[in-house]
């Protein structure tokens, strides 16, 4: 199994204090990300907007499923205050799925991005969005906020999509990525997790589909099971296999590739950009 770096308690505590001070959530905590210690130690975090309760129940994800609260109009302000206090110059904003909302939360994404950008042009803002049920208007709303990176994770291969992401759709995710790429607003990123039982040729086919959709930044990591109730780990990939996939992805034409066991879409986001 991949090793996790030892935490720096003082810096982690400081990051957590600021996050709690502004009543915010991070995907780092809610998803039990293996890189939490390293990222918090460097004073970075991936913010989880629109609450911490998701309307979907993906089989790999530790985020709670249920009925979420309405969006909080003060969240963009609180988010900006935390960004400033943490002295971040690259911010990653993601969210739970909000299929209960008419626009699936896209306008809230826009408000968060625009609030930060209008107050500090030096801060780069990356959005990692859900699929918004493929709604064109929702995608246009996010694009119109002009983030520095547009991201949506495919997560797994087409054959396994329904068993891993039962409320998602492989082709719909590709449609989202294609819409982001065709906007020309920002580079487009996607992430792929390995270990669900995919075949090598299916990994390569997924990479080809992502490239055709216009993705220029690719992140490949090992799936780690959050609990015994989640999808089992079928295979642990070696460092050599991740490196081989990195080389293949670069040969395919991806401009930036992060392929490591503990790689996640928002991990080393600033460095990848």
C-alpha positions in Angstrom: 0.0 0.0 0.0 1.2 3.6 -0.7 2.7 5.5 2.2 1.2 8.7 3.6 3.5 11.5 4.8 3.6 12.2 8.6 1.5 15.1 9.6 2.8 18.5 10.9 0.3 18.9 13.8 0.7 22.7 14.3 0.1 23.6 10.7 -2.8 21.1 10.4 -4.4 22.5 13.5 -4.1 26.1 12.2 -5.7 25.1 8.9 -8.6 23.4 10.7 -9.1 26.3 13.0 -9.5 28.7 10.1 -11.8 26.4 8.2 -14.0 25.9 11.3 -13.8 29.7 12.1 -15.6 30.4 8.8 -17.9 27.4 9.1 -16.6 25.8 5.9 -16.0 22.2 4.8 -13.2 20.6 2.9 -13.3 17.5 0.7 -10.0 16.6 2.4 -11.9 15.9 5.7 -15.2 14.7 4.3 -13.8 12.2 1.9 -11.0 11.0 4.2 -8.4 12.0 1.6 -5.0 10.2 2.1 -3.2 13.5 1.4 -4.9 15.5 4.1 -1.8 15.7 6.3 0.5 16.8 3.5 -1.9 19.4 2.1 -2.9 20.8 5.5 0.8 20.9 6.5 1.4 23.2 3.5 -1.6 25.4 4.4 -3.7 24.3 1.5 -7.2 22.8 1.2 -9.8 21.9 -1.3 -13.0 23.6 -0.3 -16.3 21.7 -0.4 -19.2 24.2 -1.1 -23.0 23.7 -1.0 -22.8 21.7 2.3 -21.4 18.3 3.1 -24.4 16.2 2.3 -24.6 14.8 -1.2 -27.7 13.7 -3.2 -25.8 10.8 -4.8 -24.3 7.7 -3.4 -21.1 6.8 -5.3 -19.6 3.5 -4.1 -16.1 4.9 -3.6 -17.0 8.1 -1.7 -17.1 8.7 2.0 -19.1 12.0 1.8 -22.6 11.6 3.5 -25.7 11.0 1.3 -29.0 12.5 2.2 -31.2 15.6 1.9 -29.0 18.8 1.9 -29.8 22.2 3.3 -30.4 25.1 0.9 -27.3 26.9 -0.3 -26.0 29.5 2.1 -25.7 32.9 0.4 -22.9 34.0 2.8 -20.6 31.1 1.8 -18.8 33.0 -1.0 -17.8 35.7 1.6 -16.7 33.2 4.2 -14.8 31.3 1.6 -12.9 34.4 0.5 -12.1 35.3 4.2 -10.6 31.8 4.7 -8.6 32.0 1.5 -7.1 35.3 2.6 -6.3 34.1 6.2 -4.7 30.9 4.8 -2.8 33.1 2.4 -3.6 30.9 -0.6 -2.7 31.9 -4.1 -4.3 28.8 -5.7 -7.8 27.7 -4.6 -9.6 24.5 -5.5 -13.4 24.6 -5.1 -15.5 21.5 -5.4 -18.9 20.4 -4.2 -21.3 17.6 -3.4 -23.8 16.7 -6.0 -26.9 18.9 -5.7 -29.5 17.2 -7.9 -32.2 18.8 -5.7 -31.5 22.3 -7.0 -32.9 23.5 -10.3 -29.4 24.5 -11.6 -27.6 21.7 -9.6 -25.7 24.4 -7.7 -23.9 26.0 -10.7 -24.9 29.5 -9.8 -23.4 29.1 -6.4 -20.2 28.0 -8.0 -20.2 31.1 -10.1 -20.8 33.4 -7.1 -17.9 31.8 -5.2 -15.5 32.1 -8.1 -16.5 35.6 -8.9 -16.4 36.8 -5.3 -12.8 35.7 -4.9 -11.6 36.9 -8.3 -13.2 40.3 -8.0 -11.4 40.9 -4.7 -8.0 39.5 -5.4 -6.9 39.0 -9.0 -3.7 37.3 -7.9 -5.6 34.2 -6.6 -6.0 31.4 -9.1 -9.3 29.6 -8.8 -9.8 26.0 -9.9 -13.2 24.4 -10.0 -13.8 20.7 -9.7 -17.5 20.3 -10.5 -20.1 17.6 -10.5 -21.8 16.8 -13.8 -24.8 19.1 -13.2 -26.9 16.4 -14.8 -25.4 17.5 -18.1 -27.5 20.7 -18.1 -26.1 23.0 -20.7 -27.2 26.2 -18.9 -25.5 25.0 -15.7 -22.3 24.3 -17.5 -22.4 27.7 -19.2 -23.0 29.4 -15.8 -19.8 27.9 -14.4 -17.8 28.7 -17.5 -19.0 32.3 -17.4 -17.3 32.8 -14.0 -13.9 32.3 -15.8 -12.0 30.1 -13.4 -8.4 29.3 -14.1 -9.0 25.6 -14.4 -12.2 23.7 -15.2 -12.3 20.2 -13.9 -14.6 17.2 -13.7 -13.5 13.7 -12.8 -14.5 10.7 -14.9 -13.2 8.5 -12.0 -13.6 5.1 -13.7 -14.0 3.2 -17.0 -17.2 3.0 -18.9 -17.9 -0.7 -18.1 -17.7 -0.1 -14.4 -19.4 3.3 -14.3 -22.9 2.1 -13.2 -21.6 0.0 -10.4 -19.2 2.6 -9.1 -21.2 5.8 -9.9 -24.8 4.5 -10.2 -26.4 8.0 -10.6 -23.8 9.2 -13.0 -23.2 8.5 -16.7 -19.9 8.0 -18.5 -21.0 9.7 -21.7 -22.5 12.6 -19.8 -19.2 13.2 -18.0 -17.5 13.3 -21.3 -20.1 15.8 -22.5 -19.3 18.0 -19.5 -15.6 17.9 -20.2 -16.1 18.6 -23.9 -18.3 21.6 -23.1 -15.6 23.0 -20.8 -12.9 22.4 -23.4 -14.9 24.0 -26.2 -15.5 27.1 -24.1 -11.8 27.9 -24.4 -11.9 29.7 -21.1 -9.4 27.5 -19.2 -7.5 24.3 -19.4 -9.6 21.2 -18.6 -8.6 18.6 -16.0 -10.0 15.2 -15.2 -9.1 12.4 -12.8 -9.2 8.6 -13.0 -9.0 6.2 -10.1 -7.7 2.7 -10.5 -8.4 -0.5 -8.5 -12.1 -1.1 -9.2 -11.5 -4.1 -11.5 -10.8 -2.2 -14.7 -8.7 -3.8 -17.5 -5.5 -2.2 -18.8 -7.0 -1.7 -22.2 -10.1 0.0 -20.6 -7.8 2.4 -18.9 -6.2 3.3 -22.2 -9.6 3.7 -23.9 -10.8 6.0 -21.1 -7.6 8.1 -21.5 -8.3 8.3 -25.3 -11.9 9.4 -24.6 -10.7 12.1 -22.2 -8.2 13.4 -24.8 -10.8 13.5 -27.5 -13.1 15.4 -25.2 -10.5 18.1 -24.9 -8.9 17.3 -21.5 -5.3 18.6 -21.3 -4.5 17.8 -17.6 -4.9 14.2 -16.3 -4.6 12.8 -12.8 -4.4 9.1 -12.2 -4.4 7.6 -8.7 -5.1 4.4 -6.7 -8.5 3.8 -5.2 -8.4 3.4 -1.5 -11.5 2.0 0.2 -12.9 4.4 2.8 -14.7 1.6 4.7 -15.9 -2.0 4.4 -19.2 -0.8 3.0 -17.6 0.8 0.0 -16.6 -0.8 -3.3 -13.8 -3.3 -2.7 -10.2 -2.8 -4.0 -9.7 -5.3 -6.7 -6.1 -4.4 -7.5 -3.2 -2.3 -6.1 -1.2 -0.9 -8.9 2.6 -0.6 -8.7 4.6 2.6 -9.0 5.9 1.2 -12.3 2.4 0.8 -13.7 1.6 4.4 -12.7 4.7 5.6 -14.3 4.0 3.7 -17.5 0.5 5.3 -17.7 2.1 8.7 -17.2 4.4 8.1 -20.2 1.5 6.8 -22.3 -0.7 9.8 -21.4 2.1 12.2 -22.4 2.5 10.3 -25.7 -1.2 10.7 -26.3 -0.8 14.5 -26.1 -1.9 15.4 -22.5 0.0 18.5 -21.5 0.2 17.8 -17.8 0.0 14.3 -16.1 0.1 13.3 -12.5 0.1 9.5 -12.1 1.0 8.2 -8.7 -0.7 5.9 -6.1 -1.9 8.8 -3.9 -2.6 11.3 -6.7 -6.0 13.0 -6.5 -7.5 15.7 -8.8 -6.8 18.5 -6.4 -3.5 17.1 -5.1 -0.5 19.3 -6.1 -3.1 21.3 -8.2 -1.0 24.5 -8.1 2.2 22.7 -9.2 0.3 20.9 -12.0 -1.1 24.1 -13.4 
